[in-house]
Amino acid sequence: MRPDIVIPVLMSCALLWWIGRGMGWTTRLLVAAITLVLIVAILLVERSLQ
């Protein structure tokens, strides 16, 4: 796996764990899905501009 994908995913998981301690599981899953979509979108835009 490439570090430009793994590092943002790990950082977002850690942030989600820290913020999501008071959230329910459905809210956590929704936030995790949105975060992953944003990471993929940013990576696609970055690669298309190169």
PDB file of N, CA, C and O in Angstrom, chain B, residues numbered from 101:
ATOM      1  N   MET B 101       0.838  -1.188   0.000  1.00  0.00           N
ATOM      2  CA  MET B 101       0.000   0.000   0.000  1.00  0.00           C
ATOM      3  C   MET B 101       0.880   1.247   0.000  1.00  0.00           C
ATOM      4  O   MET B 101       1.982   1.262   0.549  1.00  0.00           O
ATOM      5  N   ARG B 102       0.364   2.265  -0.621  1.00  0.00           N
ATOM      6  CA  ARG B 102       1.132   3.505  -0.734  1.00  0.00           C
ATOM      7  C   ARG B 102       0.895   4.409   0.470  1.00  0.00           C
ATOM      8  O   ARG B 102      -0.226   4.495   0.971  1.00  0.00           O
ATOM      9  N   PRO B 103       1.946   5.083   0.936  1.00  0.00           N
ATOM     10  CA  PRO B 103       1.795   5.928   2.125  1.00  0.00           C
ATOM     11  C   PRO B 103       0.874   7.121   1.913  1.00  0.00           C
ATOM     12  O   PRO B 103       0.285   7.610   2.877  1.00  0.00           O
ATOM     13  N   ASP B 104       0.730   7.611   0.672  1.00  0.00           N
ATOM     14  CA  ASP B 104      -0.158   8.763   0.463  1.00  0.00           C
ATOM     15  C   ASP B 104      -1.624   8.385   0.621  1.00  0.00           C
ATOM     16  O   ASP B 104      -2.479   9.268   0.691  1.00  0.00           O
ATOM     17  N   ILE B 105      -1.931   7.104   0.679  1.00  0.00           N
ATOM     18  CA  ILE B 105      -3.294   6.654   0.937  1.00  0.00           C
ATOM     19  C   ILE B 105      -3.433   6.184   2.386  1.00  0.00           C
ATOM     20  O   ILE B 105      -4.436   6.468   3.041  1.00  0.00           O
ATOM     21  N   VAL B 106      -2.436   5.472   2.878  1.00  0.00           N
ATOM     22  CA  VAL B 106      -2.522   4.864   4.207  1.00  0.00           C
ATOM     23  C   VAL B 106      -2.494   5.924   5.314  1.00  0.00           C
ATOM     24  O   VAL B 106      -3.283   5.849   6.256  1.00  0.00           O
ATOM     25  N   ILE B 107      -1.605   6.897   5.211  1.00  0.00           N
ATOM     26  CA  ILE B 107      -1.443   7.890   6.273  1.00  0.00           C
ATOM     27  C   ILE B 107      -2.716   8.722   6.476  1.00  0.00           C
ATOM     28  O   ILE B 107      -3.142   8.869   7.622  1.00  0.00           O
ATOM     29  N   PRO B 108      -3.349   9.274   5.429  1.00  0.00           N
ATOM     30  CA  PRO B 108      -4.600  10.016   5.679  1.00  0.00           C
ATOM     31  C   PRO B 108      -5.719   9.142   6.253  1.00  0.00           C
ATOM     32  O   PRO B 108      -6.515   9.608   7.069  1.00  0.00           O
ATOM     33  N   VAL B 109      -5.780   7.889   5.831  1.00  0.00           N
ATOM     34  CA  VAL B 109      -6.814   6.995   6.363  1.00  0.00           C
ATOM     35  C   VAL B 109      -6.575   6.744   7.852  1.00  0.00           C
ATOM     36  O   VAL B 109      -7.517   6.790   8.644  1.00  0.00           O
ATOM     37  N   LEU B 110      -5.333   6.479   8.239  1.00  0.00           N
ATOM     38  CA  LEU B 110      -5.030   6.267   9.650  1.00  0.00           C
ATOM     39  C   LEU B 110      -5.296   7.520  10.481  1.00  0.00           C
ATOM     40  O   LEU B 110      -5.828   7.436  11.588  1.00  0.00           O
ATOM     41  N   MET B 111      -4.925   8.670   9.947  1.00  0.00           N
ATOM     42  CA  MET B 111      -5.160   9.916  10.666  1.00  0.00           C
ATOM     43  C   MET B 111      -6.655  10.185  10.830  1.00  0.00           C
ATOM     44  O   MET B 111      -7.091  10.640  11.887  1.00  0.00           O
ATOM     45  N   SER B 112      -7.431   9.910   9.801  1.00  0.00           N
ATOM     46  CA  SER B 112      -8.874  10.139   9.906  1.00  0.00           C
ATOM     47  C   SER B 112      -9.520   9.152  10.868  1.00  0.00           C
ATOM     48  O   SER B 112     -10.471   9.503  11.566  1.00  0.00           O
ATOM     49  N   CYS B 113      -9.013   7.911  10.914  1.00  0.00           N
ATOM     50  CA  CYS B 113      -9.542   6.941  11.885  1.00  0.00           C
ATOM     51  C   CYS B 113      -9.244   7.381  13.308  1.00  0.00           C
ATOM     52  O   CYS B 113     -10.104   7.276  14.183  1.00  0.00           O
ATOM     53  N   ALA B 114      -8.038   7.873  13.547  1.00  0.00           N
ATOM     54  CA  ALA B 114      -7.685   8.350  14.885  1.00  0.00           C
ATOM     55  C   ALA B 114      -8.533   9.562  15.269  1.00  0.00           C
ATOM     56  O   ALA B 114      -9.002   9.657  16.404  1.00  0.00           O
ATOM     57  N   LEU B 115      -8.729  10.476  14.337  1.00  0.00           N
ATOM     58  CA  LEU B 115      -9.554  11.650  14.609  1.00  0.00           C
ATOM     59  C   LEU B 115     -11.002  11.249  14.856  1.00  0.00           C
ATOM     60  O   LEU B 115     -11.653  11.787  15.751  1.00  0.00           O
ATOM     61  N   LEU B 116     -11.502  10.317  14.074  1.00  0.00           N
ATOM     62  CA  LEU B 116     -12.871   9.841  14.254  1.00  0.00           C
ATOM     63  C   LEU B 116     -13.035   9.180  15.613  1.00  0.00           C
ATOM     64  O   LEU B 116     -14.058   9.365  16.272  1.00  0.00           O
ATOM     65  N   TRP B 117     -12.037   8.411  16.039  1.00  0.00           N
ATOM     66  CA  TRP B 117     -12.107   7.782  17.358  1.00  0.00           C
ATOM     67  C   TRP B 117     -12.130   8.842  18.451  1.00  0.00           C
ATOM     68  O   TRP B 117     -12.894   8.730  19.410  1.00  0.00           O
ATOM     69  N   TRP B 118     -11.297   9.867  18.311  1.00  0.00           N
ATOM     70  CA  TRP B 118     -11.207  10.899  19.339  1.00  0.00           C
ATOM     71  C   TRP B 118     -12.498  11.708  19.419  1.00  0.00           C
ATOM     72  O   TRP B 118     -13.014  11.945  20.511  1.00  0.00           O
ATOM     73  N   ILE B 119     -13.019  12.130  18.278  1.00  0.00           N
ATOM     74  CA  ILE B 119     -14.229  12.949  18.260  1.00  0.00           C
ATOM     75  C   ILE B 119     -15.473  12.103  18.519  1.00  0.00           C
ATOM     76  O   ILE B 119     -16.419  12.563  19.159  1.00  0.00           O
ATOM     77  N   GLY B 120     -15.471  10.867  18.022  1.00  0.00           N
ATOM     78  CA  GLY B 120     -16.672  10.047  18.031  1.00  0.00           C
ATOM     79  C   GLY B 120     -16.948   9.286  19.299  1.00  0.00           C
ATOM     80  O   GLY B 120     -17.807   8.404  19.305  1.00  0.00           O
ATOM     81  N   ARG B 121     -16.255   9.590  20.370  1.00  0.00           N
ATOM     82  CA  ARG B 121     -16.485   8.851  21.604  1.00  0.00           C
ATOM     83  C   ARG B 121     -17.912   9.015  22.102  1.00  0.00           C
ATOM     84  O   ARG B 121     -18.446   8.100  22.729  1.00  0.00           O
ATOM     85  N   GLY B 122     -18.540  10.147  21.845  1.00  0.00           N
ATOM     86  CA  GLY B 122     -19.912  10.363  22.304  1.00  0.00           C
ATOM     87  C   GLY B 122     -20.960  10.079  21.248  1.00  0.00           C
ATOM     88  O   GLY B 122     -22.151  10.253  21.502  1.00  0.00           O
ATOM     89  N   MET B 123     -20.541   9.642  20.064  1.00  0.00           N
ATOM     90  CA  MET B 123     -21.473   9.410  18.957  1.00  0.00           C
ATOM     91  C   MET B 123     -21.973   7.968  18.955  1.00  0.00           C
ATOM     92  O   MET B 123     -21.338   7.070  19.506  1.00  0.00           O
ATOM     93  N   GLY B 124     -23.120   7.774  18.326  1.00  0.00           N
ATOM     94  CA  GLY B 124     -23.621   6.420  18.115  1.00  0.00           C
ATOM     95  C   GLY B 124     -22.896   5.770  16.935  1.00  0.00           C
ATOM     96  O   GLY B 124     -22.177   6.437  16.192  1.00  0.00           O
ATOM     97  N   TRP B 125     -23.096   4.470  16.777  1.00  0.00           N
ATOM     98  CA  TRP B 125     -22.386   3.745  15.719  1.00  0.00           C
ATOM     99  C   TRP B 125     -22.807   4.169  14.327  1.00  0.00           C
ATOM    100  O   TRP B 125     -21.974   4.203  13.421  1.00  0.00           O
ATOM    101  N   THR B 126     -24.080   4.494  14.129  1.00  0.00           N
ATOM    102  CA  THR B 126     -24.508   4.924  12.787  1.00  0.00           C
ATOM    103  C   THR B 126     -23.878   6.259  12.424  1.00  0.00           C
ATOM    104  O   THR B 126     -23.465   6.460  11.282  1.00  0.00           O
ATOM    105  N   THR B 127     -23.802   7.162  13.372  1.00  0.00           N
ATOM    106  CA  THR B 127     -23.172   8.456  13.110  1.00  0.00           C
ATOM    107  C   THR B 127     -21.689   8.278  12.810  1.00  0.00           C
ATOM    108  O   THR B 127     -21.149   8.924  11.912  1.00  0.00           O
ATOM    109  N   ARG B 128     -21.033   7.400  13.564  1.00  0.00           N
ATOM    110  CA  ARG B 128     -19.610   7.141  13.306  1.00  0.00           C
ATOM    111  C   ARG B 128     -19.393   6.578  11.911  1.00  0.00           C
ATOM    112  O   ARG B 128     -18.481   7.002  11.202  1.00  0.00           O
ATOM    113  N   LEU B 129     -20.218   5.636  11.518  1.00  0.00           N
ATOM    114  CA  LEU B 129     -20.070   5.045  10.182  1.00  0.00           C
ATOM    115  C   LEU B 129     -20.323   6.078   9.086  1.00  0.00           C
ATOM    116  O   LEU B 129     -19.636   6.086   8.065  1.00  0.00           O
ATOM    117  N   LEU B 130     -21.300   6.939   9.297  1.00  0.00           N
ATOM    118  CA  LEU B 130     -21.588   7.986   8.314  1.00  0.00           C
ATOM    119  C   LEU B 130     -20.413   8.957   8.190  1.00  0.00           C
ATOM    120  O   LEU B 130     -20.013   9.318   7.084  1.00  0.00           O
ATOM    121  N   VAL B 131     -19.867   9.375   9.325  1.00  0.00           N
ATOM    122  CA  VAL B 131     -18.718  10.296   9.301  1.00  0.00           C
ATOM    123  C   VAL B 131     -17.503   9.622   8.667  1.00  0.00           C
ATOM    124  O   VAL B 131     -16.768  10.253   7.907  1.00  0.00           O
ATOM    125  N   ALA B 132     -17.292   8.349   8.975  1.00  0.00           N
ATOM    126  CA  ALA B 132     -16.162   7.618   8.381  1.00  0.00           C
ATOM    127  C   ALA B 132     -16.320   7.508   6.873  1.00  0.00           C
ATOM    128  O   ALA B 132     -15.345   7.678   6.140  1.00  0.00           O
ATOM    129  N   ALA B 133     -17.525   7.228   6.395  1.00  0.00           N
ATOM    130  CA  ALA B 133     -17.760   7.115   4.953  1.00  0.00           C
ATOM    131  C   ALA B 133     -17.530   8.455   4.260  1.00  0.00           C
ATOM    132  O   ALA B 133     -16.902   8.506   3.203  1.00  0.00           O
ATOM    133  N   ILE B 134     -18.029   9.526   4.842  1.00  0.00           N
ATOM    134  CA  ILE B 134     -17.836  10.856   4.253  1.00  0.00           C
ATOM    135  C   ILE B 134     -16.356  11.218   4.226  1.00  0.00           C
ATOM    136  O   ILE B 134     -15.869  11.774   3.242  1.00  0.00           O
ATOM    137  N   THR B 135     -15.637  10.903   5.311  1.00  0.00           N
ATOM    138  CA  THR B 135     -14.205  11.202   5.370  1.00  0.00           C
ATOM    139  C   THR B 135     -13.438  10.442   4.293  1.00  0.00           C
ATOM    140  O   THR B 135     -12.579  11.015   3.623  1.00  0.00           O
ATOM    141  N   LEU B 136     -13.743   9.156   4.122  1.00  0.00           N
ATOM    142  CA  LEU B 136     -13.060   8.365   3.098  1.00  0.00           C
ATOM    143  C   LEU B 136     -13.361   8.875   1.693  1.00  0.00           C
ATOM    144  O   LEU B 136     -12.476   8.897   0.839  1.00  0.00           O
ATOM    145  N   VAL B 137     -14.592   9.280   1.451  1.00  0.00           N
ATOM    146  CA  VAL B 137     -14.944   9.838   0.142  1.00  0.00           C
ATOM    147  C   VAL B 137     -14.165  11.128  -0.114  1.00  0.00           C
ATOM    148  O   VAL B 137     -13.680  11.356  -1.222  1.00  0.00           O
ATOM    149  N   LEU B 138     -14.047  11.965   0.908  1.00  0.00           N
ATOM    150  CA  LEU B 138     -13.279  13.206   0.744  1.00  0.00           C
ATOM    151  C   LEU B 138     -11.811  12.928   0.473  1.00  0.00           C
ATOM    152  O   LEU B 138     -11.201  13.596  -0.363  1.00  0.00           O
ATOM    153  N   ILE B 139     -11.234  11.956   1.164  1.00  0.00           N
ATOM    154  CA  ILE B 139      -9.831  11.611   0.933  1.00  0.00           C
ATOM    155  C   ILE B 139      -9.623  11.121  -0.487  1.00  0.00           C
ATOM    156  O   ILE B 139      -8.673  11.534  -1.153  1.00  0.00           O
ATOM    157  N   VAL B 140     -10.499  10.247  -0.957  1.00  0.00           N
ATOM    158  CA  VAL B 140     -10.385   9.728  -2.323  1.00  0.00           C
ATOM    159  C   VAL B 140     -10.560  10.854  -3.338  1.00  0.00           C
ATOM    160  O   VAL B 140      -9.838  10.902  -4.335  1.00  0.00           O
ATOM    161  N   ALA B 141     -11.499  11.752  -3.100  1.00  0.00           N
ATOM    162  CA  ALA B 141     -11.719  12.870  -4.021  1.00  0.00           C
ATOM    163  C   ALA B 141     -10.489  13.773  -4.092  1.00  0.00           C
ATOM    164  O   ALA B 141     -10.085  14.194  -5.176  1.00  0.00           O
ATOM    165  N   ILE B 142      -9.899  14.067  -2.943  1.00  0.00           N
ATOM    166  CA  ILE B 142      -8.703  14.920  -2.923  1.00  0.00           C
ATOM    167  C   ILE B 142      -7.551  14.244  -3.658  1.00  0.00           C
ATOM    168  O   ILE B 142      -6.840  14.890  -4.427  1.00  0.00           O
ATOM    169  N   LEU B 143      -7.366  12.942  -3.425  1.00  0.00           N
ATOM    170  CA  LEU B 143      -6.294  12.231  -4.112  1.00  0.00           C
ATOM    171  C   LEU B 143      -6.516  12.201  -5.635  1.00  0.00           C
ATOM    172  O   LEU B 143      -5.563  12.341  -6.401  1.00  0.00           O
ATOM    173  N   LEU B 144      -7.755  12.020  -6.067  1.00  0.00           N
ATOM    174  CA  LEU B 144      -8.043  12.017  -7.500  1.00  0.00           C
ATOM    175  C   LEU B 144      -7.789  13.383  -8.134  1.00  0.00           C
ATOM    176  O   LEU B 144      -7.255  13.466  -9.241  1.00  0.00           O
ATOM    177  N   VAL B 145      -8.166  14.442  -7.442  1.00  0.00           N
ATOM    178  CA  VAL B 145      -7.922  15.791  -7.963  1.00  0.00           C
ATOM    179  C   VAL B 145      -6.429  16.069  -8.017  1.00  0.00           C
ATOM    180  O   VAL B 145      -5.940  16.651  -8.985  1.00  0.00           O
ATOM    181  N   GLU B 146      -5.699  15.657  -6.984  1.00  0.00           N
ATOM    182  CA  GLU B 146      -4.251  15.854  -6.960  1.00  0.00           C
ATOM    183  C   GLU B 146      -3.576  15.160  -8.130  1.00  0.00           C
ATOM    184  O   GLU B 146      -2.706  15.730  -8.788  1.00  0.00           O
ATOM    185  N   ARG B 147      -3.983  13.927  -8.379  1.00  0.00           N
ATOM    186  CA  ARG B 147      -3.350  13.161  -9.449  1.00  0.00           C
ATOM    187  C   ARG B 147      -3.741  13.660 -10.835  1.00  0.00           C
ATOM    188  O   ARG B 147      -2.956  13.541 -11.776  1.00  0.00           O
ATOM    189  N   SER B 148      -4.931  14.211 -10.971  1.00  0.00           N
ATOM    190  CA  SER B 148      -5.340  14.707 -12.280  1.00  0.00           C
ATOM    191  C   SER B 148      -4.626  16.021 -12.632  1.00  0.00           C
ATOM    192  O   SER B 148      -4.491  16.359 -13.808  1.00  0.00           O
ATOM    193  N   LEU B 149      -4.175  16.753 -11.620  1.00  0.00           N
ATOM    194  CA  LEU B 149      -3.494  18.012 -11.877  1.00  0.00           C
ATOM    195  C   LEU B 149      -2.015  17.840 -12.188  1.00  0.00           C
ATOM    196  O   LEU B 149      -1.363  18.798 -12.604  1.00  0.00           O
ATOM    197  N   GLN B 150      -1.476  16.655 -11.997  1.00  0.00           N
ATOM    198  CA  GLN B 150      -0.044  16.436 -12.240  1.00  0.00           C
ATOM    199  C   GLN B 150       0.275  16.275 -13.692  1.00  0.00           C
ATOM    200  O   GLN B 150       1.437  16.085 -14.052  1.00  0.00           O
TER     201      GLN B 150
END
